[in-house]
Amino acid sequence: MMQHFCNIMEEYATHKNASLEYSPETRAYDLHVVEEWAEMVEKELGLKSVWDIEWNEIPDKYKTDEWWKKRGL
């Protein structure tokens, strides 16, 4: 992993439920909590895998920042 960030960001980059990506063209970092998002949607909809359904089948509250803000992530 390239060293472009401080220790705090490195902690997020190595956290098992988060993904930190660096975009060199915009010099921007992007933090993802993909695994937690998928688990929440799967649990609510009773799915084996969220990746098996279409985007329009996912509740709107999971298409914004509402879901992670409510959980303090």
Steps between C-alpha positions, in 0.01 A plus 500: 500500500632844412570732790294812419333559832536549873476228768128562552422435136725196500289357783189537282682355202584184692166462680328179394165669428631803317676558177707808433584574140727769360427662166825651365329700226299701755734452798198383698437222747174308504389311810260211451311293750381255242492189717288661772267645239455160336437329836235756598313467170524118505368487856208734431397329178583145612748452218789263469689758295410861423696467177233262364229767471445809288578850634132601479411218742713655776311728742565870445634546853803290400569715194599805704721571798201452734580138586855557623431831672224333708755242612775750574742356245 
